[in-house]
């Protein structure tokens, strides 16, 4: 009898209606992303491999795999993850420790674990999703104490300390900021008081960020470059300046799809973190606004799903995933428009990530 009830419960979840507005938005973003990867990566791919479609082919394969995975995962009852929310914290800790031990160092940072010579994964990307599951579970369990400072805010923010500490050892400052942002939004939505974040952020958070920037010369150079990129236009300011040239030359309607000039080895790897600047050059202000509207629709549908979720765990999962996409979009667009110091933040659904199938966020 119990078995029949379980089957009925699971089958009823399988038959839940799909949010077609969200699905169409995701497919549109992914399609536009593939088109822009093809356009932006052609010169770089030809120069590196002799094949203009080299990067696009890989992105297309992982896009198809991502869609299949999305459709499959959408049929799994999200309450299944609640059983393993504690495991998510430990798995995150192990993955981040593992990358420090066996990860390959590239440009002074250990962020990748190479499975083969051509395939690698970035544990920090997995950790973002694992921390969403963990915080959705722990915040639901402790929901009656969240308005208190010690057992609410302080206790739950301290659970991030080992994760952020390992990320900073890689070092991976941008992922640390994203994870802190996601967990903070989830905590506020769950019931933690906003003024606890303001008070602690002002007295501890801001000085800590300033200290981390000052202690690392490359971070300090990025801040100085942000303030005046033309001061070192041929070195640290080069990428941002070329990005601004690309966006500025796009005008209202753009130069036309495929007609970017800056992608011809002016912007280093334009199909990665600075793909939005190529989009601005080829599709203009109208194209940029259209893409941002699609992201806004994605966020809107994510918020609606969170509001309509039947329980707190499902609501917090939706909040976490929506916040993840929102933060990465905001930071990426801010960087390519020189509205904040440069950091390696991909644009979801658009940026090509070398050897990283995990990063095609669905």
N, C-alpha and C positions, 0 to 999 in steps of 0.2 A: 504493500500500500504506500509506504514511504517512498519507495522507488518510483512509483507512478506519479506521486505528487511532485517529486524532483524533476521528472521528465516533463510534466506539464508546465512547471515553473520555468524551466529552461526553454521549452518550446515557445512559451508566451513571450519571452524576452526576444527570441529570434524573430518573432513576428512584429516587433515594435516598428512603427513607421520611421522612415529615414527623413532627416531634415534635408530636403532637396535644395533649399536655398544655400545651406552650408556646403552640401556636396558639389553643387554647380560652381560655387565660389572657389572651392579648393581646386576643382578641375580647370577652371579658368586661370587661376594663379599658376598652377603647375604647367599648363600649356604655354602661357606667356613666358614663364621661366625657361622652358625648353627652347622656345624661339630665340630668346635673348642670349642663352648660352651658345646656341648655334652661331648667332651673329657675332657675339663678343669674343668667342674663343677661336674663331677660324684662323686669324693671323698667327696667334700664339701656337695653336695646334700644328699649323703648317710649318712654322719655324722649328718646333721641337721634334715633331715626329714625321713630317712630310705628308700628313693626312689632315686636311681641314676639318674632318668630322670626328677626329679622335676623341675629344672631350664630350662632344654632343652624344656620341654613340654610348658612352658609359653612362652619361646622365639619363639618357632615354631608357636604358636597361633598368637602372635603379628606380626610375620614375614608375615604370610598369610594375616592378616588384613592390614598390611602395603602395601603389593603388590596390594590388592584390592583398597585401598585408592589411591595409586600411579596411577593406571590405570584410576580411576574415575577423580582425580584432573587433570590429563594430558589432559582431554577433556574439561576442563573449560578454556575459553578465559582469559589469564592472565591479559588483560586490565580491567577485572572486578575488580581486586584488587586495581587498581589505584584510583577508586572512593572512596576508604575507607582508603587511606594511612594516613590521619590525625587521623582517629580513631585508627589506629594501635599504635600510640604513646601513646594515652590516655589509651588504653587497657593494654599496657605494664606497664604503671605507676600504674594502679589499681591492676593488678595481683601481682606486686612486693610489693606493699603496703599491699595487702591482706595476702601474705605469712608471713609478719612480725607480722600481727595481729592474724591470726588463724592457722598459720603453726606450725608444731610440731618440737620442738627443739631436734636435735640428735647430740651428740658429740659437743655441744656448738654452733651449727649453725641451723638456721631456713631456710630450702630450699624446704621443701615438704609440700604440702597440701594433707591431707588424705581424700579421698572421702569415703572409707570404711576402715575396719581394714586391708584389704589385698591389697587395690588399692590406689595408690597415684599418684600425678602429680607434676612435678617440673616446676614451672612457668618460671624460667630462660631459659628453653629450648624453650618454646613457644615464649618468648621475642626475642630470636635470629632471628626467622623467621619474627616476627612482625616488628622488626627494619629494616630488609632487605626491606620489603614492604614500610615502612615509608620513608627510605632514597632514595629508587628508585623513589618515588613520589615527595619528596621535592627537590631532586637534579634536576629532570627533570623540575620542575616548575621554579627553580631559576638558570637554566643553564647559563644564560647570565651574572650572577654575580660571578660565581664560581672562576674565576681567581683573584678576589680581596681578600685581606686579611680579612678585617673587615666583609664585606657582603658575602664573600665566605667561606673561611676556618673557621674563628672565629665564625661566626654566626651558622654554621652547626655543628661544633664540640661542641658548647655550648649546643645544643639540647640533647646531650648525658649525660650531667652532672646529671640531676635528676635520670636517669635510672641507671647510674654507682653508684651514691650515695646510692640508695636503695639496689643495689646488694652488695655493701661493708658493708651495715648494717646487711646483713644476717649472716655472711659474705660469699661472693662467689667471690673470687679474680680471679679464673681461667675463669669464665664466663665473668667477666668484661673485661679481656684481649682479649678474643675471640670477643666480641661484638665491642670493640674499633678497633681491627684489621679488622673486616669485614667492618665496616663503613668507616674506613680510606681508604681501598682499593677501595671501591665504590666511595668515594669522589675524589680520584686521577683519577680513570677511567672516572669520569664524567667531569673533567676539572680543579679541584683544583690543585694548584702548589705544587709539591713535596717538594720544599725547605721550604714552610710554615710548613710542618710536621716536617722536620729536625730541623728547628730553634726552633719551639715551643716544640718539643719533647726533644731537648737537654737542653732547659732552664727551662721547667716546668715538662714535662712528666717523664724524668729519675729521677730527685730529688723527685718527688711525689711517684714513685714506691719504691725508696730506703726508703723514710719515712714510707710508709705503711708496708714495711718489718720489719723495725727496731721497729716500734710501736707495732707490734703483735708478741709476743714471739714464737708462733708456726710457723710463717713464717720464722723468723730468724733461728729457729732450723732446718728447712728444707734446708735453704741455707747452714748452717754449715755442715749438714749431706751430702749435695751434694758435698761439697768440700772434705770431708773425711768420707765416709760412714762407714769405718772400725773402726772409732774412737768410735762409739757406735753400734757395730755390732749386739748386742742382743736386741736393742730397736729401735731407730729412723732409723738406717741404715739397719735394718733387711730385709725389703721388697725389697729395691734396690739391696742389696747384693744377695739375693735369685734369683732375676730376672737376674742378671748378670751370676750367676751359671747356670741358666736354658738355657740362650742364648748361653753361652760358651760351655756347654756340648752338645749342638745340633750339633756342627760341620758343615760340608758342607751339608750333606744329612739328618741330624736329627736322633733321636733315634727311630723314627717310630711313626705313628699316634696312640695315646692312651698310649704310653710308657713313658710319662713324669714322672719324680720322684718328681719334685718340686711342682706339683699340689697336692701332698698328704700332704696337710696342712702345707707345708713350706711357700708358698706364700699365704698370707691371701686373700680369695676370688679370686682365679686366673682367674675366668671367667669374672671378671669385668675389671677394668682399666689396669691390667697387663696380659691380655690374649695374647698380642703379644709376651711376653716372653715364654709362653707355646707353642705358634706356632713355635717360634725359636728353642725350645728344641726338639719338635716332628718332625718338617719338615725341620729344619736346615736352613742354609744360603740360599739355593735354594728356599725353601718355603717362606722365608721372602721377598726375591727379587721378587718372583712371585706376592705376595700380593701387594707390593709397586708398581709394574708395573701396576697392575689393578687400583690402586688408581691414578696413573699417567695418565692412559687412561681416567678415569672418569674426571680428571681435564682438560685434553686436549679437550675432547668432550664438557665440560662446557664452555671453552673459545671459541670454535668454535661456539657454540650456541649463546653466547653473541655477537660475531662478526657478525653473520648472522641475528640477531634479527631485525625486521622491524622498531622498534622505540627504543628510549633511555630507556624508562621504562622497556621494556622486556630485553634489554641488561644488565641493572643494576641488575635486578632480577637474571639473570643467573650468573653474576659476584658475587653477594652476596652469593648465594647458593653454588657455586663452592668454594669460599673463605672459607665459613664455614667448609666444609668438609676438605679442604686442611689444614687449621690451626689446626683443631682437630687431624688430622693424624700426622702432624709434631710434635705437643706438646706431644701426646701420645707416639710416637716412641722415642722421645728425653728423656722422663721421664723413660721409661723402660730400656733404654740403658745408663742411668745415664749421659746424655748429658745436662741436666738441672735439677733444683730442682724439687722434686716430687710435683705433684698437681693432683687433681682428674679430669682427663680428659679422657673420654671414647674413644675407637677406633670405629669410625662409622662402622655400619653393623656387628661388631664383639662383642663388649662388652655387657654383660648381665647387665641390670639395674634393680635392685630389685624394683618391684611395679611401674615401670615407662614405660608404653606403649608408651608414647610420645617420649621417647628417641630413639626409633628405627627409626633413620633418613632415610627416603627414598628420 
